[in-house]
Amino acid sequence: MKLFTIDNNGKFIQFKENNFQDENKEIDLEILLENNPEYFFENEKILIIGRQVTTNHNTFIDLLGIDIQGNTVTIEHKRDKTPRETIAQILEYASYIENLNYEQLNDIFQNYSGDEISLDEYHQQYFDNNDNNKVSFNKTTKLFIIAQNISSEIKQTALFLYKKGIEIYCVEFKYFVNKTNQKIISSNFVVGNEIFFNKETKSTTRLPKVNKEKFISSLNSKGLPIFQELFKFAKEENLLLRWGSKGFSLNLTIKNEFVGLCFGYPPNSVFKQSIYSGFEEIRKKVNEPNDLINFYTNELTKTNFFQSAKSNLKWIIDKEYSTEIINQFTNILRQVITKIKTNGLKTN
């Protein structure tokens, strides 16, 4: 394959195919794949939930993702392993991933993202799924082997497994550079593309966390006054801000434990510029949570600016709000804090 750009004089400038590892480290490809999950599927996205995920045998999965149906996607970059090692390793990963339940996948996602929002909630927003029906996670596992060159032995074995019903895909990529150091990566399914588009623990690597300064700088004029008041309220009430890769959680601290009251997100997140309630945190950590959650729900619903968001409520901040509206929300939080302190935390 030959690739060219066309310069201002109408001349072709050829891209030369290079060995990716001659100019890059192995981790560079992993990061590229992590940051471009649409690479794997032509017509759908993948939500990456973990990188370098530790298995029960203390091996490490390069990337772990979830598709729109909730199926897990295991992605392995074939380095300098033999064909047998490559196939054996990805099958070992599949045997581990297949047995993970939602809570374990949620732990992997939260550890990787640094956020406390649930995988279920984030999955809904990431795929812009307005259907309130619960996604059934990990019904099946898809396996990806990515390499610049995939040997005939791997192709043959992978195709055998594929025909036997194991969803294993092999993708070769080509790496090109021209004289002006422009770079192109192309890819091609060599196993699995025949019928693919007709079918529906912990991570040692974390995404970088945002901080207050970066968060505030990302807000628009509609969100800035609301979050500034919320941060002011947090300081007055001695609440804890815990920062993740997408936004923050606002927490009440009791006896070295913390309870998430709400979550805040900037405009460039999948949640858009918003505030989400923290019902799941209250249900998990507070004594007799049902009455408290009912109170929290009713009070937020009365405001008319919170709307349903699966198991929580959300406030999409897409217009200007008065100081009275902001105070209405912080007053609700103040009452919720009082009730949490009265109920106390669960001991187990």
N, C-alpha and C positions, 0 to 999 in steps of 0.2 A: 504494500500500500504506500502511495506517495501522497503527501499533504503539502499544500502551498498556501502562502499568503500572497497578496498582490500589493506591490508598493505604489507610491504616487505616480510613478512613471509607467505603470501597467506591466511591470516585470514580476515574474514569479519568484518568490523566495521560498525555497524548499525547507520543510521541517525534516530533520534527521531523526530516525528512530534510535533511541538510546536505551541503555540498560538503566532502569530506575534506580537501582542500588548503587550504581557508579557515582551518582550525584546526590543521593538522598539516603537517609538512615531508614531502617525498617519501620521505625515508629512514625516517620513522616507519612507513609502510606496509610497507616492506621488512623492517624489524625485526619487525613484528607477524607477517608471513608466515614469517619465519625461526624465530620462537619458537613458532609454531603450525602445524607441517607437516601435521597432520591436516586442516587446512582444505581442502586440495586434493582429497582423496579421501574419499568418504563412508564407505567400508568398509575402508580401509587407510591406513597411515602412509607418510610419506616421510622418509627420512634425509637431512637437509641436510648436504652435504659441502663447500660453499663459498659465499661471498658476495662479490660484485664480483670474479668470476674473470676474469683477464686472458686474452684469446684471442691467437692468433698475429697478429692485425691490431691489437692494442693497444686493442681494445674491451673492454667489461666486462659480463659476465653477472650480472644481479641476484642470482639464487640458482641453485645447481646441487644437485640431489638425486639419490637412488638409491631405487628402489622395492624391494619385497620380492623380486622376481625378478632384481634386479641391473641393471635398465634405468635409463638416465640420464633425469633430468627437468630440463628447462631452464625456468626461471620468469622471465618478464620483465614488469615493471610498465610499462604504456603510459603514458608521461608526456604531454608535449605534442607528441609526434611525429605526423607525418602518417600516414595509413593505409599508404601505400607504404613509408615509413621503418620503420614497426612491423613489417610483414610481412618486408621485406628483412632487417632486423636479426635477427629470430629465426631466419630460415632460414640466415643467415650463422653464427649461433651453432650451429645444428644441424650444419652442415657441419664445424665445428671439433670439436664434442663427439663426433660419430660416429667420428672417427679416433683417439680417445684409447684407449690400452690400459689394462690394469689398473694397471700401475706408475704411469702418469701420473695416473689417478684417485686412487690411493693417495697420491701426492705432494700433490695438491690437498687431500685430506681431512686429511692429517697437518699440512700447513701451516695450514689453517683451524682445526683443533681444538687444535693445539699439543701433541698427544699422539703417541707413537711406536707405539702399538698399530696393527696393520694394519687397513685398511678391511674386509678379509674377516672378520677376527675381530670387529670392532665391529659389522658388518652382522649377523652371526649372533646376537649378543647383543641388538641393538636390536630385531630382529624376532622374538626368542625362538625361533629356528629350531634345533631339536635334531637336525635331519638333518645328518649329517657330510659329505654330498655337497657338493662345491664349487659355489658359485654362479657362473654364467657372466655376467660383468659386461659391460654396454654392448652387448647384442645389438641393442637398438633405442633410439631416443631419443624421449621424449615432450616436447612443447612446450606451454607454458602462457603465455597472454597474460592479464594481470589488469588490469582498469580499472573505474572507477566507471561509465563509459559507453563501450561499444565501438561504433564506427561501423558503419553498414551495409556500407561498403566492406570493412572488415576482416572482418566476418562472412561476406560473400560469398566473399572470397578464401580465408579459412580453411576454409570449408565445402567449397570446390572441392578444396583440398589434402587435406582429411580424407577426402573420397570417393575420392581417388586413392591413399590408403594412408599418407599422412603423418599421424602421430599429433599433431595440433595441436588444442588446446582453448582456448576463450575463456570467461572467467569474469567476469561483472559483479558488482560488490558495491555495496551500499547502506549508507550511514552515517547513523545516527540518534542524536540527543541529546535528552534531556528536560530539564525545568526544574531538576531536581536534578543535572544533569550526568552522569547515567548514559548509557552509550554502548552501541550495538548495531551490529554489522556483520552483514548478511545477504549471501548470495551465490547466484548462479544460473548454471549452465552455459548459454551461448547458442550454443556450437558444441562438439560432441564428446560430449555426454552420451547421444546416441541409442544407442550401442553400447559406450560406454566400460566399463561395469561387467560386460560379458560377455567382456572381453578380459583376458586375463591382463596440469699447469701450475701455476699458482699462484693463490692468492686474496689480494687486497689487504686483506681484512678477516679478522680472527681473533677467535675467541671469547675472552673474558677468562680469564686463567689463575687457577687456584687456587693457594694458597700453603700452607705448612706449618701455619700457625695456623688457617686456614679448614678445612684437611683434618682436623686433629685434632679441631676442634670439631664436625665432622659425624659422627665415629665413635660407635658405641654401646659399651656396656661390654664386649662380647665382642671388638671389634676394637681398642679403645684400647691394651691392654697389648701386643698383638702388634706393632702399628705403632710404639709407643714403643720397644720392644726393637730393631725393625728400624732405626729412626732412630739409636739408640744405636750399633748395629753399624756403620751407614754412617759415623758420625763416627769411630769407632775405626779403621776400615779406610781412611779418607780417600776414601770413595766420593762420587760426584756425584749429587745429587737434581735431576732435571730435571722441572719442573712443567708440566703441560698443563691443558686446560680440564676434564678429567674426573678426573685423578689425577696420578701421578708415575711416572717410571722411575728405577730405581736403577742407576747406571753406574760401571764401572771405567774410569778415565782412564789412557791409555798414550800418551805422546808426542803430547799435544794431541788425540788421538782418544779417543772414548769408546765403550764396548760396554755395551749394556743387559743387565743380569743378570735383572731381573724388573720387573714393573709392579704398582703398588698402586692400589686403587680404593675409594671410600667407599660407604656404603650407598645413597646416592641416585643412583648411576650405573647404567647399564644392566648393568654387570658385577656389581652388588651389592657388598657388602663383601668384597673378595677380593684375592688376590695371584696374578699370572700369571707363568709362566716367560718367559724371553726368548730362546727358541731361534732365532728369525728373525734377531735382531741378531747372535748368535754365528755363525750360518751365513754371514751377509753379510760380517762383518768379521774373523773369526779364521782363521788358518791351520789347515788340516786339521781342520775343525770336526766331522766326523762322529763320531769316537770321543768327543770331548768332549760332544757333544749326547747320545750314547747313555749316557754316564756320568751326566750331569745328569738325564736321563729316568729311568734306573733308580733313582737315589738318591731322587728325588722320589716315584716310584711306591712305593718301599719304605715311605715314611712312612704310607701309607694315608689321609692327609688331602688329598693332591693327586689330582685326577681329570682325565680327558681333556677337552680343549677344542680341538677341531680340531687344528691343528698345534702347540699348546702344551699345558701342564698348568695347572690352576687349583686354588686353595685357597679355597673359599667359607667365610668366617669367620662361621658362624651359631651357634656355641656357644663356650663358654669352653674355653681350652686351657691346659695347664700350662706353666710356665717351661721344663721339659725339652723339650716339643714345639717351642717357639719356638727354643730353642738347637739342636735337631736341624736345623731349617731353615737357621739362620745358619751352622752348621758345613758344610752342603752348599755354601752360597754361598762359604764360605772356600776349600773345595777347588776349586770351579770357577774362582775367581779365580787360584789358583796355576796351574792348568792353562792358563788363558788367557795368563798371563804367560810360561809355558814355551813355548807354541806361537807366540806373537807374532801381530801383525796382518798381514793381506794388504797387499801393496804397491800393488796396482792397484784 
